[in-house]
């Protein structure tokens, strides 16, 4: 996946697990935009504000997980 991210100049974002109650406070709006008949599986548009994310893989091939292994 890292090569595709470099090719298409995209990033892969991650967040800290185990903080879902906190993260739910960051959702400002949610609405169904397609396939409403599928209910929970419908396509939703979610507006989120100030969500704390990390760039795991950047557009240059950088990898936060590999970098963490280099720290002594």
MDAnalysis code that builds the backbone (N, CA, C; Angstrom):
import MDAnalysis as mda
import numpy as np

u = mda.Universe.empty(216, n_residues=72, atom_resindex=np.repeat(np.arange(72), 3), trajectory=True)
u.add_TopologyAttr("name", ["N", "CA", "C"] * 72)
u.add_TopologyAttr("resid", np.arange(1, 73))
u.add_TopologyAttr("resname", ["UNK", "UNK", "UNK", "UNK", "UNK", "UNK", "UNK", "UNK", "UNK", "UNK", "UNK", "UNK", "UNK", "UNK", "UNK", "UNK", "UNK", "UNK", "UNK", "UNK", "UNK", "UNK", "UNK", "UNK", "UNK", "UNK", "UNK", "UNK", "UNK", "UNK", "UNK", "UNK", "UNK", "UNK", "UNK", "UNK", "UNK", "UNK", "UNK", "UNK", "UNK", "UNK", "UNK", "UNK", "UNK", "UNK", "UNK", "UNK", "UNK", "UNK", "UNK", "UNK", "UNK", "UNK", "UNK", "UNK", "UNK", "UNK", "UNK", "UNK", "UNK", "UNK", "UNK", "UNK", "UNK", "UNK", "UNK", "UNK", "UNK", "UNK", "UNK", "UNK"])
u.atoms.positions = np.array([
    [0.817, -1.193, 0.000],
    [0.000, 0.000, 0.000],
    [0.867, 1.265, 0.000],
    [2.053, 1.188, 0.608],
    [2.904, 2.379, 0.681],
    [3.315, 2.870, -0.702],
    [3.569, 1.951, -1.613],
    [3.949, 2.360, -2.972],
    [2.794, 3.069, -3.675],
    [1.581, 2.595, -3.469],
    [0.411, 3.254, -4.062],
    [0.196, 4.638, -3.465],
    [0.435, 4.779, -2.174],
    [0.305, 6.089, -1.538],
    [1.315, 7.071, -2.119],
    [2.544, 6.605, -2.353],
    [3.555, 7.468, -2.981],
    [3.138, 7.831, -4.400],
    [2.701, 6.832, -5.161],
    [2.326, 7.045, -6.555],
    [1.209, 8.072, -6.691],
    [0.211, 7.983, -5.835],
    [-0.948, 8.871, -5.932],
    [-0.897, 10.038, -4.941],
    [0.284, 10.237, -4.341],
    [0.504, 11.348, -3.406],
    [-0.610, 11.440, -2.361],
    [-0.759, 10.337, -1.664],
    [-1.790, 10.227, -0.634],
    [-1.149, 9.868, 0.702],
    [-1.890, 10.037, 1.758],
    [-1.405, 9.670, 3.082],
    [-2.351, 8.658, 3.710],
    [-1.830, 7.923, 4.675],
    [-2.618, 6.959, 5.439],
    [-2.649, 7.463, 6.869],
    [-3.831, 7.746, 7.374],
    [-3.987, 8.320, 8.703],
    [-4.432, 7.264, 9.703],
    [-3.936, 7.374, 10.925],
    [-4.338, 6.468, 12.003],
    [-4.659, 7.297, 13.244],
    [-5.376, 6.673, 14.162],
    [-5.651, 7.338, 15.432],
    [-5.465, 6.355, 16.570],
    [-5.378, 6.885, 17.754],
    [-5.169, 6.069, 18.941],
    [-6.435, 5.266, 19.217],
    [-6.284, 4.000, 19.485],
    [-7.431, 3.157, 19.797],
    [-7.867, 3.302, 21.244],
    [-9.075, 2.876, 21.525],
    [-9.572, 2.867, 22.886],
    [-10.124, 4.189, 23.389],
    [-10.343, 5.139, 22.478],
    [-10.853, 6.448, 22.908],
    [-12.129, 6.815, 22.151],
    [-12.944, 5.821, 21.865],
    [-14.128, 6.060, 21.034],
    [-15.116, 7.038, 21.664],
    [-15.267, 7.033, 22.979],
    [-16.188, 7.984, 23.615],
    [-15.714, 9.412, 23.372],
    [-14.420, 9.636, 23.491],
    [-13.854, 10.958, 23.216],
    [-14.024, 11.322, 21.741],
    [-13.733, 10.379, 20.865],
    [-13.823, 10.647, 19.427],
    [-15.242, 10.993, 19.006],
    [-16.226, 10.418, 19.659],
    [-17.618, 10.703, 19.292],
    [-17.970, 12.171, 19.512],
    [-17.244, 12.858, 20.387],
    [-17.504, 14.287, 20.611],
    [-17.013, 15.137, 19.455],
    [-16.215, 14.566, 18.569],
    [-15.658, 15.296, 17.429],
    [-16.573, 15.258, 16.203],
    [-17.593, 14.396, 16.219],
    [-18.543, 14.304, 15.107],
    [-19.517, 15.474, 15.205],
    [-19.526, 16.312, 14.175],
    [-20.377, 17.502, 14.178],
    [-21.655, 17.309, 13.374],
    [-21.635, 16.420, 12.375],
    [-22.825, 16.173, 11.560],
    [-22.661, 14.834, 10.858],
    [-23.756, 14.150, 10.654],
    [-23.745, 12.891, 9.917],
    [-25.050, 12.783, 9.146],
    [-24.941, 12.386, 7.871],
    [-26.150, 12.197, 7.073],
    [-25.918, 11.109, 6.037],
    [-26.979, 10.452, 5.665],
    [-26.918, 9.421, 4.631],
    [-26.947, 10.111, 3.275],
    [-25.995, 9.741, 2.405],
    [-25.942, 10.359, 1.080],
    [-26.237, 9.375, -0.051],
    [-26.282, 8.079, 0.261],
    [-26.609, 7.090, -0.776],
    [-27.033, 5.776, -0.123],
    [-27.882, 5.048, -0.813],
    [-28.334, 3.721, -0.392],
    [-28.988, 3.739, 0.992],
    [-29.885, 4.666, 1.214],
    [-30.536, 4.793, 2.525],
    [-31.287, 3.524, 2.932],
    [-31.702, 2.731, 1.956],
    [-32.410, 1.492, 2.269],
    [-31.506, 0.467, 2.969],
    [-30.201, 0.680, 2.922],
    [-29.264, -0.238, 3.572],
    [-29.026, 0.101, 5.046],
    [-29.662, 1.159, 5.507],
    [-29.589, 1.596, 6.904],
    [-28.141, 1.766, 7.367],
    [-27.663, 0.955, 8.297],
    [-26.314, 1.134, 8.849],
    [-25.221, 0.973, 7.793],
    [-25.504, 0.223, 6.733],
    [-24.520, 0.008, 5.679],
    [-24.610, 1.051, 4.569],
    [-25.492, 2.016, 4.702],
    [-25.621, 3.084, 3.706],
    [-24.333, 3.903, 3.659],
    [-24.181, 4.692, 2.603],
    [-23.032, 5.590, 2.496],
    [-23.363, 6.859, 3.273],
    [-22.515, 7.180, 4.231],
    [-22.736, 8.340, 5.094],
    [-21.696, 9.429, 4.818],
    [-22.116, 10.658, 4.983],
    [-21.176, 11.781, 5.004],
    [-21.053, 12.192, 6.465],
    [-19.825, 12.201, 6.960],
    [-19.594, 12.529, 8.365],
    [-18.693, 13.753, 8.436],
    [-19.146, 14.774, 9.140],
    [-18.348, 15.978, 9.353],
    [-17.698, 15.859, 10.727],
    [-16.366, 15.918, 10.736],
    [-15.599, 15.753, 11.964],
    [-14.716, 16.980, 12.145],
    [-14.593, 17.438, 13.382],
    [-13.792, 18.626, 13.669],
    [-12.739, 18.302, 14.727],
    [-11.498, 18.701, 14.445],
    [-10.390, 18.548, 15.403],
    [-10.149, 17.102, 15.826],
    [-10.147, 16.201, 14.876],
    [-9.886, 14.798, 15.175],
    [-8.374, 14.583, 15.248],
    [-7.870, 14.062, 16.371],
    [-6.420, 13.875, 16.508],
    [-5.942, 12.644, 15.738],
    [-5.258, 12.873, 14.626],
    [-4.767, 11.790, 13.773],
    [-3.253, 11.859, 13.633],
    [-2.652, 10.732, 13.298],
    [-1.239, 10.653, 12.964],
    [-1.121, 10.255, 11.503],
    [-0.112, 10.785, 10.817],
    [0.186, 10.338, 9.460],
    [1.062, 9.100, 9.601],
    [0.505, 7.939, 9.287],
    [1.250, 6.691, 9.408],
    [2.187, 6.505, 8.221],
    [1.684, 6.747, 7.017],
    [2.484, 6.650, 5.794],
    [2.310, 7.950, 5.032],
    [3.432, 8.574, 4.658],
    [3.329, 9.848, 3.952],
    [3.585, 9.692, 2.456],
    [3.537, 10.799, 1.713],
    [3.660, 10.753, 0.247],
    [5.079, 10.458, -0.214],
    [6.037, 10.452, 0.711],
    [7.432, 10.180, 0.364],
    [7.855, 8.764, 0.735],
    [6.939, 7.981, 1.253],
    [7.263, 6.626, 1.671],
    [7.631, 6.523, 3.139],
    [7.526, 7.632, 3.855],
    [7.807, 7.611, 5.289],
    [6.811, 6.730, 6.024],
    [7.284, 6.080, 7.070],
    [6.475, 5.113, 7.812],
    [6.680, 5.350, 9.302],
    [5.662, 5.826, 9.991],
    [5.781, 6.126, 11.420],
    [6.102, 4.875, 12.233],
    [5.638, 3.720, 11.794],
    [5.872, 2.488, 12.537],
    [7.327, 2.035, 12.411],
    [7.896, 2.131, 11.203],
    [9.307, 1.800, 11.023],
    [10.190, 2.803, 11.755],
    [9.813, 4.075, 11.716],
    [10.582, 5.110, 12.409],
    [10.609, 4.851, 13.910],
    [9.508, 4.393, 14.465],
    [9.437, 4.114, 15.901],
    [10.389, 2.988, 16.291],
    [10.614, 2.047, 15.383],
    [11.529, 0.940, 15.669],
    [12.977, 1.398, 15.709],
    [13.286, 2.530, 15.053],
    [14.652, 3.038, 15.010],
    [15.033, 3.791, 16.278],
    [14.061, 4.173, 17.068],
    [14.322, 4.911, 18.304],
    [14.850, 3.949, 19.357],
    [15.951, 4.322, 19.967],
    [16.546, 3.436, 20.984],
    [16.087, 3.788, 22.362],
])
